[in-house]
Amino acid sequence: MQKIVTKHSFFGMKGKWKRGRHVVVVRIRSDRTCSQNFVFTAGVVAFTIAITLGGQVLADRFELANGETIEGTLLNPSERPRRVWLVRSSDGTSLQFDADAVTHVTRETPVQKEFHEIVSEYPDTIEGQWKLAEWCQEKKLEKERHDILEHMLELDPDHVEARRLLGYSRIDGKWHKREQLMAERGYSRYRGTWKTAQEIELSDRAEQTEVAQKNWIVRLKKLRMLVDKPQSSDSAAKEIREISDRHAVGALMLGISKEPAFRVRSWYLESLSRIATQEAFSAIVQIAIDHPDPETRLSATERLIVLGPHQAASYAVASLASEDSARINRAAELLGRLGVSSAVDSLVKVLITVHTAVVSDGNSEGSTNATFTPSGGGLSMGGGAKRIKVESKNEAVLAALVKLTSVNFEWNPTAWRSWMATRQSPADCDFRRD
């Protein structure tokens, strides 16, 4: 049995625009008795749909599991849960589909309906189709505008503006799609921009890394909560101490910065020591210098001694250039404990440092209130305060020098430099040798 419905229509099919008839062919593959409206199930129906240009518009587009598409109006939109799809086509034929027979439904917006109502009013000429394309642009109908521009190229293959809007470029007298040109140059469209395969790979990898790092923050937080529960404390502590994923470095650093219990901080340090990456090693060096708790700094230093003290030298030496004299002293203390003799010259340079202090002139309440920076000043601050140069003798720097050289010239940088010159030793030598 076969039912053929014919209507004059105007449809776009695969970017092509043609005038003709909208033909719907329905083949029924069973002896099911049909009513006057031909109600049947999708399981026993195969559709062959040929769509060309037309005038009548169907509100919904139904994509079927068998790969075909039919247009019509959904008659039971509020059914929950969905058991069947009841659809009325443009000619009044009622169709019924099983719930799983429809894979996707696209609903037309009011402006899309308006487009289908007015489309036949524009003549099938370059001028007419161009006006229709401008209307679509005004209404933000990008897909419909694209299809119209493609149709204009059928009418005039060399229409420059249509070519330009569709992404064509003219090279050596021939039109080429921008996508084709970029592909030939090794680029692909990626999230709104053109990127090489390597850039896409790096971007994806960075995104995956970011997701993994955020997941570790959540996971470590949960483990920390389990530590406080007697029934899960031991297993949670064991899992924390055995972390070896490189993506966990940031979470461990965050944990160390916020964790009040030294015991738990030491577990985080243990895991950082197990993660064999430069990022993890640098994190331990940073903790050894900057953590506010002296015991935690010492614990991190002990980890560095095992991992390789000289690997930490560059970071610690760089920290000697800090604007904060307290940080200079902590970095010097680390270099002394690690036994980095190659840092002696750098330590001599910061044995005595000059900073700028903001002090009261005595006319206002309170006494000296100093903030130190590397540069001097002497500038008046107004309101009874001024900036003065203050000399800072860094005790930890001197202690590190004495430990690394086994000599003591106290606060005399010139004597230290003269002694170093007589040694005539390479920068990485042990100054304690005879």
N, C-alpha and C positions, 0 to 999 in steps of 0.2 A: 504494500500500500504506500502511496506517496502523495504528499500535499505540497503544491507549489504556490507560493504567494508572491505576486509581482507588484511593485510600487515604484513610481518614479522617485528618485532620491538623489542626494548629493553627499557623498561620503569620501573621506580621505582614506586610502588603503596603501600602507607601506610608503607613505610620502608621495603617492601619485594621485593626481586629481583628474578625473574623467567624468564626462556626462554619460548617463546610461540609466539602467534600472537596478533597483535593489532586489536581488533574487534570493529567496530563502527556500532551500530544498530540504524537506524533512522525510527521511526514510524510516518506516516503522518495521522493526525486525521481529515482530511477534504477532500472535493472533489476538492480542489484547483488544477488547471492544472499546472503541473510542466514543466519547460523547460528541455532541455537535461542536464543542470548542476544542476537540482533540487534546484531552488531558492524558499524559503518559509519563512514565518514569524515565530518567536519564539512563538507567541501566540497560534499557532495551531500545535506545534511540541513538542513531548516528546522524550528525548534522553536516551538511555541505553548504557553506555560506559563501556566496559571491557578493562582495560589497563594492559598489561603485558610487557615483555621485547621487545625491538625493535631496529631498526636501524635508521629509518627516523625521523627527528625532526621537530616539528612545532614551529614556532617562538613565538607564543603568546598563553597564556592560558586564556580562557574566563570562568568566573564563572557566572552561570545563576541564575536568581531569584528563579527558582524551585529547587535550591540546587545542580544541576549537573554541570559538567565541560566539556568543549570541547576545543580542541587545533587546532590551525590553524594560518593563516596569515591575518592580518587586511588589507583590500583593500582600505579603505577610512579613513586613519589616520588623515587627515587634516580637516575633516568636523567639522565646528563650526557654530552654536551649533549642537550637536550630535542629529540626527534624527533617523538614523538606523546604525546598525553595519553590514558591508559587510565582510564576512569571507570566505577564501578559505581553505578547509581542505587539508590534505596531498595527497589525491587521486584526487584532482582537483575539488571536489564538492564545489559549491558556496552556501553559506548560508546567509540568511538575518534575522537580529533580530531587533525588536523594540528597541528604545533607553533605555527604562526602563527594558528590559529583561536581560540585562547584568549588574551585580552588581560590578564586579571587573575584571580588565585585568592585567595579569602579563606578562611582556615582558622579553624574554631571553636576556642575555648579550652575547657578542661574545664568551667569554670563556665558557659559558654554552652550546652554540651551538657546540663549539669545543669538549666539553665533550661528547655530544651525538653522535658526529661523530666518536670518537675514542673508545667509551666504549666497543663496540663489539670486538675490537682487543685484549682485555685482557681475557685470559681463565678464565672459571668459577671454579677456584681453589683457595685455600688459598693464594698461592704465587701470582697468577695473580691478585686477588682482592686486596691484600695488596699493590702491586705496583700501582694499580689504586687509592687506597686511598691516597698513598703518592703523586701521581700526583695532586689529588684534594687539598691536603694540600698546595702544592706549588702554586696552582692557587687560593687559598683562597675560594674554593667551600665547605663551611662548611656543608651545607645540604646534598649535594651529597656524601661527605665523610662519614657523619653519616650513610646514608642509606647503603653504601658499607660495613661499619663496622658491621652494623646489619646483613647484608647478610652473612658476614664471620662467625658470630655466628651460623647461620643455618648450615654452612659447618662444623664448629668446635666449639661446645658450650663452650669448655674450653680454647679457645684462649686467653691467659692472656693479651697480649698487646691490643687486640681489646676490651676486657672487661674493661681494665683500661681507655682507651681513651673514652669509652662510659659512664664512671662514676660508674663502678661497683667496689665493694670491696668484698673480700672473707672472710666470717666469718663462723666459724664452718663447713668448707668444702662446703659452699653454697655461690653462687653469689647473692649479693644484690645491688640494685641501690642506689647511694648516696642520691638521692631525697627521696627514701623510708626510708632509715636509718634516715635521718635528720627529716623527717616528724614524725617518731616514737619518736624522741627525742624532738618534739615540735617546730621544726624550719621550716620556709618557705623561699623560694627564694624571695628576695626583693631587686630590683635594684642592682643586681650583688653580693649581699652578703646574708648570712644566718642569719635570725633574728627570734626571738620569736614573738608570736602574740602580746605580750605586747610591745615589742620594735617597731614593725610595727605601732601599734596604737599610741605610743608616737611620732614616727617620722611623721606620717600623721598629728597628732594634731599640732605638732610644725610647719609643713609646712603650715597648714591652718591658724595658728596664724600669721605667717610671712606674708602671703598674705593679711590677714585682716588688719594688721598693716600698710602695704604699701598702701592699699586702703584708709585708713584713712588719710594718708599724702596727697594723691591726693584730697580727698574729702574736707579736711580742707582748703587746698590751694584754692580750688574753692569757698568755703564759704567766705574766707577772701576777695577774689576779689569782691564778690557780696556785701560785706559790704560797699565798696566804691562807689556803684551805688545807687543813691537815690531811684529808684523804687524797689530795692531788699534789701536795707540796714537793715530795721527792721526785716524782716523775716529771713535773714541770721544771724543777731545777736541773735535772739531768738533760732535758731537751734544750734548755737555754745554754748550758755549758757545752753542748755538742753541735751548736750551730756552725755551719761551715759554708753557707751560701753567700757568695759575694754580694748579692742584692740586699743582704741584711745589714751591711755596714752602717747605712744611715739610721736605721732603726736602733741599732746598738748604741750609736753615738747619742741619739736622742734620749735613749734610756739612761745612759750614764749621766747625762746632763741634768736629768730630772729625778733620778733615783735617790731617795734619802738614806737607804741602807747600804753601808759599805760592802756587806756580804754579797748583795745582789749586783752591785757595781763590779765586784771582782769577777763574777760569773760572765758579765758582759765583756769584760776585758779578756777573759780566757777565750771566749768565742772570737773576738777580734784577732787574737793571736793565732787562732787556727785558720782564719781566712787568709790565704796566701796571695794577697793582692797589694799593690802599691797604695791603693786607697785605704785599705785596712791598716797598713803600717803607718801611713801619714796620720791616720786618726789616733793611733796610740801615741805618737809623738806629740800631737796637739794636746791630748789629755795630760801627758807628762809635764807639759809646760803651763797649760791654761786652766786645768781643773782647780776649783777653789779649795778642795780638800787636800791637804798635804799628804795624807795617807794614800789617797787615790793616785796622786802624782807619783809617789814612790812606787806603788804597785805597777803603774804603767812603765816606769823606768826599769824596773826589774824585768818586765816582759821584753823591753828593748835590748837589754843586755844579752838575753838569750837569743833573740831574733837576729841581732847584728847591730851593735852600737854605732859603727861608722856609717851605716845607712841613714841614721837619724841626724848626722852631723849637719848636712846642708839646711835642713828645716830649722834646727836649733840655732845655727849661726845666723840665718836670715832673721830670726826672732830677736837677735841682738840689736837690730836696727829699729826696734819698736819705739814709739813715742812715750811709752809707759815704762818708767824706771823699774817698777815692780816686775814687769814682764821680762825686762832685760836680766834682772837678777835670777828669775826662775829659769830662763834659758841657760844662763851661765851655770847654775846649779846642776842642770841636766847634763851639760857638756862635761862638767867635772866628774859626775858620777859615772858617766859612760866612758871616761878616760880618753876623750877625743883630743889628742895632743895637737892635731892639725888646726885646732881652733884657737891656739894661743895668740896668734897675731890679731885675730878678730876680738878676742877678749881684752887685749891691751888697749885697743881703740875705744872701748866702752868702760874702761876702768874708772874714769871720772867723766861724767856727762854733765852738760849744761842744759838746763830747762828754763822755761818761763813760768814764773809764779804770779798769781793775782793776789795781792796783799792789801790790807787795810792801812790807811795812813794814820790811824789812831784817832780820827775825828768821829768815827762811827763806832757803834757798839761791837764788841767781839774782837778777836785777835786775827792773826794771819790765817787766810783761807787760800791755799795754793792749789793750782791745777798746773801740771807740768806738761810742756811740749818741747820738742827738740830745739826750736828756734828761740832766740832771745827777743827782747823788745824794748822795754823802757818807755812804752807808750802809756799815757794816762788813760785810765778806764772811766774816769768821771765818778761822781757820787762817792768820793772819798776813797776810791780804790785805784791801784796802779799796777802795772806789770813790771817785774824786776827779774833779772837773771839770777838763777840759783844753781850752785854747783852741787852735784850729787856724787858722793863717793859710794860706789856699788860694792857692798860687802861680799855678796855672793860671787861677784866677778873676781875679786881678789882671792877668795878662798879657792875658786876653780883654778886660777893661775898657779897658786902655790901647790895645789894637788897635782897638777899636770907637769910642773917643772921641777918641783922639789927645791925651789929657791923662793926668796921673798924680798922684793924691792919695794914693798908696801905701795904707797900712793904716788910713786915716781914713774910715770910713763916713759920718761927719757931713759931711765936706768933699765927698764924692762926692754926697750928697743935696742939699747946698746948691748945688753946681754944676748939678746936674740941674734944680733948681727955677728957676735963672736962665735956663735955656735956653728954658723955656716952649714946649717942642716936643711934638708928639704922640708917643705911645709908639713908633710905627713909623718915626720920622724917622731921618736919618743924623746922629749926634752929631758927626761929623767935619767937618760943614760950618760955615763961618763965619757 
